[in-house]
């Protein structure tokens, strides 16, 4: 039997008590409220009637919050459709950059600053190394996706990067391909990542952009932060390069799994009882075996909320020939150099309706009556929201 438990159920039952017991940022309150009311009468909706059998169907609106487990499907598909036009007939490499344990407490309390440093350090490393003739000597393109969680919902900031296996020569006259089994030396990536990240972190602290509340208050003491930096400089940082994707289709499969993920999906939830939540997770240290973890309600909610990103923070970013400023110019040039037909790009792309997109994803047209299978569902009434919006 399919499990019907959702994060929304947990928030509805236990959210009020959690909010009363904890002082919370407004963005956490907004996210909880959005998830609780998603696809309920509180957000409004509409009533449809079949033009053949006369049966009615009520559909409630989605919250559209990017942290809601139920609201990522259509956004992901729209994003993937747009990305298909950017794909090049080349191999793609996958690199993962992970911050060490010592930075996690600082990152958790300074998310916007530290996550921005993570993007900046990684993007500069990849751009500089691939631009070096010693390694490639070309401008590559890559997509960076931020994940902040582990399978058990603890904080685990890391950046997934999908990088083109080649790039545009400096003079823009040719496409330079890399060796099919080679991207960049992991040890070089790791040490440059460590150096750049810590240099920018030190700079941020010097400019007063970091705060050290609660459990990390000791870092305010004289010399404590520099001592942490020295300790981190002595560690080997984790950078992992996976085997290359062999085709653009494989790239799209991967992006479809990773880009619009939230901390935990509803299908991993098992049960909610006696003040505890049980969910499935993969144990990376035990051959990816699926195991069951049980947490107190308060701890489960705390872990989920750790991954609510700052307002307006972009978790997916494009660089190099895939950046927004280069998509029309350099990316188009790369396509021509690689023999890709670009004629279709001159035509204005028609925006696909959500009904057409849902039909493509599921194979079921939501406009067809689910009762008789013959008629068309026609809008009969709009239901106004009954919930008050959370004040900013």
C-alpha positions in Angstrom: 0.0 0.0 0.0 1.3 3.4 -0.9 2.3 5.5 2.1 0.2 8.7 2.3 2.1 10.5 5.0 3.4 13.9 4.0 5.6 16.6 5.5 2.5 18.8 5.4 0.7 16.3 7.8 3.6 16.6 10.2 3.5 20.4 10.1 -0.2 20.6 10.5 -0.3 18.4 13.6 2.9 19.4 15.3 3.8 22.8 13.7 1.8 25.0 16.1 3.6 23.5 19.2 7.0 23.8 17.5 6.4 27.4 16.5 5.3 28.3 20.1 8.3 26.6 21.6 11.0 28.1 19.2 11.9 31.6 18.0 12.0 31.2 14.2 13.1 33.3 11.2 10.2 34.6 9.1 11.3 32.6 6.1 10.9 29.4 8.2 7.4 30.5 9.3 6.5 31.2 5.7 7.8 27.9 4.4 6.0 25.9 7.1 2.7 27.8 6.5 3.0 27.3 2.8 3.6 23.5 3.1 0.7 23.2 5.6 -1.8 24.9 3.3 -0.6 23.5 0.0 -3.4 22.1 -2.1 -6.0 22.8 0.5 -9.1 25.1 0.5 -7.1 27.7 2.4 -5.2 28.6 -0.8 -8.3 28.6 -3.0 -8.8 26.7 -6.2 -11.5 25.9 -8.8 -14.4 23.7 -9.6 -14.6 22.0 -12.9 -17.6 20.2 -14.5 -17.5 17.5 -17.2 -19.3 18.6 -20.3 -20.5 15.1 -20.9 -21.4 13.4 -17.6 -21.8 16.5 -15.5 -19.5 15.2 -12.7 -17.7 17.9 -10.6 -14.0 18.0 -9.7 -12.5 20.3 -7.1 -8.8 21.2 -7.4 -7.0 23.3 -4.8 -4.0 25.6 -5.6 -0.4 24.7 -4.9 1.7 26.9 -2.6 4.6 27.1 -5.1 7.1 27.3 -2.3 10.5 25.9 -3.5 10.9 23.9 -0.4 7.5 22.1 -0.6 7.8 18.4 -1.5 4.6 18.6 -3.6 5.5 21.7 -5.7 8.6 20.8 -7.6 7.4 18.6 -10.4 6.1 21.1 -13.0 8.9 23.7 -12.2 11.5 21.0 -12.7 10.0 19.9 -16.0 9.8 23.5 -17.3 13.5 24.1 -16.3 14.6 20.8 -18.0 12.7 21.8 -21.2 14.7 25.1 -21.3 18.0 23.3 -20.6 17.5 20.9 -23.5 18.2 23.8 -25.8 21.6 24.3 -24.1 22.9 20.8 -24.5 25.9 20.2 -26.6 27.0 17.0 -28.3 29.9 16.4 -26.0 30.6 14.4 -22.8 29.8 16.1 -19.5 31.7 15.7 -16.2 30.2 15.7 -12.7 32.2 17.2 -9.9 31.1 17.5 -6.3 32.6 20.1 -3.8 31.9 19.5 -0.1 32.8 21.8 2.8 34.4 20.2 5.8 32.8 19.6 9.2 34.5 22.6 10.8 32.7 25.1 8.5 29.2 23.6 8.9 28.3 25.4 12.1 29.4 28.7 10.6 27.6 28.1 7.4 24.4 27.2 9.1 24.3 30.5 10.9 25.6 32.5 7.9 23.9 30.8 5.0 23.7 33.6 2.5 27.4 34.6 3.0 28.9 31.1 3.2 26.8 29.6 0.4 27.7 32.5 -1.8 31.4 31.9 -1.1 30.9 28.3 -2.0 29.5 29.2 -5.4 32.2 31.9 -6.0 35.2 29.7 -5.0 34.0 26.7 -7.1 33.1 28.8 -10.2 36.5 30.6 -10.1 38.4 27.3 -9.7 36.7 25.6 -12.6 37.0 28.7 -14.9 40.7 29.2 -14.1 41.8 25.6 -14.4 39.9 24.8 -17.6 41.1 28.0 -19.1 44.7 27.0 -18.4 46.3 25.4 -21.5 48.0 22.9 -19.2 44.6 21.3 -18.7 42.3 22.5 -21.5 42.8 26.1 -22.6 39.2 26.8 -23.3 36.1 28.4 -21.8 33.8 25.6 -20.6 30.2 25.8 -19.4 28.8 24.4 -16.2 25.7 24.3 -14.1 26.2 24.4 -10.3 23.4 23.1 -7.9 23.5 23.6 -4.2 22.4 20.9 -1.8 22.6 21.5 1.9 21.5 18.2 3.4 22.5 14.6 3.9 20.2 11.6 3.7 19.5 12.0 7.4 18.7 15.7 7.0 21.8 17.0 8.9 23.5 20.0 7.4 25.9 18.9 4.6 26.5 21.8 2.2 27.9 20.7 -1.1 27.9 21.8 -4.7 27.1 19.5 -7.7 28.6 20.8 -10.9 27.9 19.5 -14.4 30.7 20.6 -16.7 31.0 20.4 -20.5 33.8 18.1 -21.6 35.4 20.8 -23.7 35.0 24.5 -24.4 35.4 27.5 -26.7 39.0 28.5 -27.7 40.2 31.9 -26.5 39.9 33.4 -30.0 36.4 31.8 -30.5 37.5 30.0 -33.7 37.2 26.3 -32.5 35.8 23.9 -30.0 38.5 22.2 -27.9 37.6 18.8 -26.6 39.1 17.3 -23.4 40.2 13.7 -23.1 37.1 11.6 -22.7 38.2 10.0 -19.4 39.9 13.0 -17.9 38.6 16.2 -16.4 40.8 17.9 -13.8 43.2 16.4 -11.1 41.1 16.0 -7.9 44.1 16.9 -5.7 44.6 20.2 -7.6 40.8 20.9 -7.4 40.7 20.1 -3.7 43.6 22.4 -2.7 42.6 25.3 -4.8 39.0 24.9 -3.4 40.4 25.0 0.1 42.6 28.0 -0.5 40.0 30.1 -2.3 37.1 29.3 0.0 39.1 30.1 3.2 40.5 33.3 1.7 37.0 34.5 1.0 35.7 33.3 4.4 38.6 35.2 6.1 37.7 38.3 4.1 34.0 38.1 5.0 34.9 37.9 8.7 37.3 40.8 8.4 34.5 42.9 6.9 32.1 42.0 9.7 29.8 39.9 7.5 29.8 36.8 9.7 27.9 36.4 12.9 28.7 33.9 15.7 25.6 33.3 17.8 24.7 30.5 20.2 26.9 27.4 20.0 29.6 29.2 18.0 29.8 32.2 20.2 33.3 31.2 21.2 34.5 32.2 17.7 34.1 35.8 18.7 37.0 35.5 21.1 40.3 36.9 20.0 42.2 34.5 17.7 39.5 31.8 17.8 38.4 32.3 14.2 41.9 32.4 12.8 42.7 29.2 14.8 39.7 27.6 13.0 41.1 28.7 9.7 44.5 27.3 10.4 42.9 24.0 11.4 40.9 23.9 8.2 44.0 24.7 6.1 45.6 21.6 7.5 42.8 19.3 6.3 42.3 17.7 2.9 39.0 18.9 1.5 36.7 16.5 -0.3 36.2 17.0 -4.1 34.8 14.1 -6.0 34.8 13.7 -9.8 32.4 11.1 -11.1 32.8 9.3 -14.5 31.6 11.4 -17.4 28.1 11.3 -18.8 28.2 9.6 -22.1 25.3 11.4 -23.7 23.1 14.5 -23.3 20.2 12.2 -22.3 22.2 11.0 -19.3 22.8 14.6 -18.3 19.1 15.4 -18.4 18.3 12.3 -16.4 20.8 13.4 -13.7 19.5 17.0 -13.7 16.0 15.8 -13.4 16.9 13.9 -10.2 18.9 16.6 -8.5 18.0 20.2 -9.5 14.7 20.6 -7.8 15.1 18.3 -4.8 14.0 19.4 -1.4 15.5 18.1 1.9 13.2 15.1 2.0 10.5 13.8 -0.3 7.1 12.5 0.9 7.7 9.1 -0.4 10.6 8.6 2.1 8.3 9.1 5.1 7.1 5.9 6.8 5.1 6.7 9.9 4.2 9.4 12.4 3.2 8.1 15.8 3.9 8.7 19.5 5.6 12.0 18.8 8.2 10.5 16.4 8.7 10.4 12.7 10.3 7.5 10.9 11.7 7.8 7.4 13.9 5.9 4.9 17.5 6.9 4.1 20.5 5.5 2.2 23.5 4.8 4.3 26.5 5.9 2.2 28.9 4.2 4.5 27.2 0.9 4.2 27.0 0.3 0.5 24.0 2.6 0.1 21.7 0.2 2.0 18.3 1.6 2.7 17.6 1.9 6.4 15.0 3.4 8.8 15.6 6.4 11.0 13.3 7.6 13.7 13.5 11.1 15.1 11.5 13.0 17.7 9.0 15.4 16.0 10.9 18.5 17.2 14.2 17.2 15.9 12.7 16.2 12.5 11.2 19.7 12.0 14.4 21.3 13.1 16.4 19.4 10.6 14.0 20.1 7.8 14.0 23.8 8.5 17.8 24.0 8.4 17.6 23.7 4.6 15.2 26.6 4.0 17.3 28.9 1.9 17.5 32.7 2.4 14.9 34.6 0.5 15.9 35.1 -3.1 19.0 32.9 -2.9 19.6 31.1 -6.2 20.5 27.5 -5.7 21.0 26.7 -9.4 23.5 28.9 -11.3 25.0 28.8 -14.8 28.6 29.8 -15.7 30.9 30.2 -18.7 29.3 29.5 -22.0 26.1 28.4 -20.3 25.7 31.7 -18.4 22.8 33.9 -19.2 25.0 36.6 -20.8 26.7 34.0 -23.0 23.7 31.8 -24.0 22.9 33.7 -27.2 26.4 34.5 -28.2 29.1 32.0 -27.2 26.7 29.1 -26.7 25.3 29.6 -30.2 28.9 29.8 -31.6 29.7 26.5 -29.9 26.7 24.8 -31.4 27.7 25.9 -34.8 31.3 24.7 -34.3 29.9 21.4 -33.2 27.5 21.1 -36.1 24.3 21.6 -34.2 21.3 23.0 -36.2 20.4 26.3 -34.6 17.6 27.3 -37.0 14.9 26.4 -34.5 16.3 28.9 -32.0 15.4 31.8 -34.2 11.7 31.0 -33.7 10.0 32.1 -30.6 9.5 29.2 -28.3 5.9 28.7 -27.4 5.3 28.5 -23.7 3.8 25.1 -22.8 0.6 25.1 -20.6 0.8 23.2 -17.3 -1.9 20.9 -18.7 0.3 20.0 -21.7 3.3 19.6 -19.5 1.5 17.4 -17.0 0.2 15.2 -19.9 3.7 14.8 -21.2 5.0 13.8 -17.7 2.2 11.5 -16.6 0.6 10.4 -19.9 -2.8 11.5 -18.5 -4.5 14.7 -19.8 -6.0 16.6 -16.8 -8.5 18.2 -19.1 -10.2 14.8 -19.8 -12.9 13.8 -17.4 -11.5 11.2 -14.9 -14.9 9.7 -14.4 -16.3 9.0 -17.8 -13.1 9.3 -19.8 -14.8 11.1 -22.7 -15.9 14.5 -21.7 -13.8 17.7 -21.1 -13.5 19.3 -17.7 -14.8 22.9 -18.0 -14.2 25.6 -15.4 -17.4 26.2 -13.4 -16.3 28.2 -10.4 -13.2 29.9 -8.9 -12.7 29.3 -5.2 -11.2 32.2 -3.3 -8.4 31.6 -0.8 -9.6 31.5 2.8 -6.1 31.8 4.5 -4.5 35.1 5.4 -1.0 35.5 3.9 1.8 35.5 6.4 3.1 39.0 6.8 6.7 39.6 5.5 
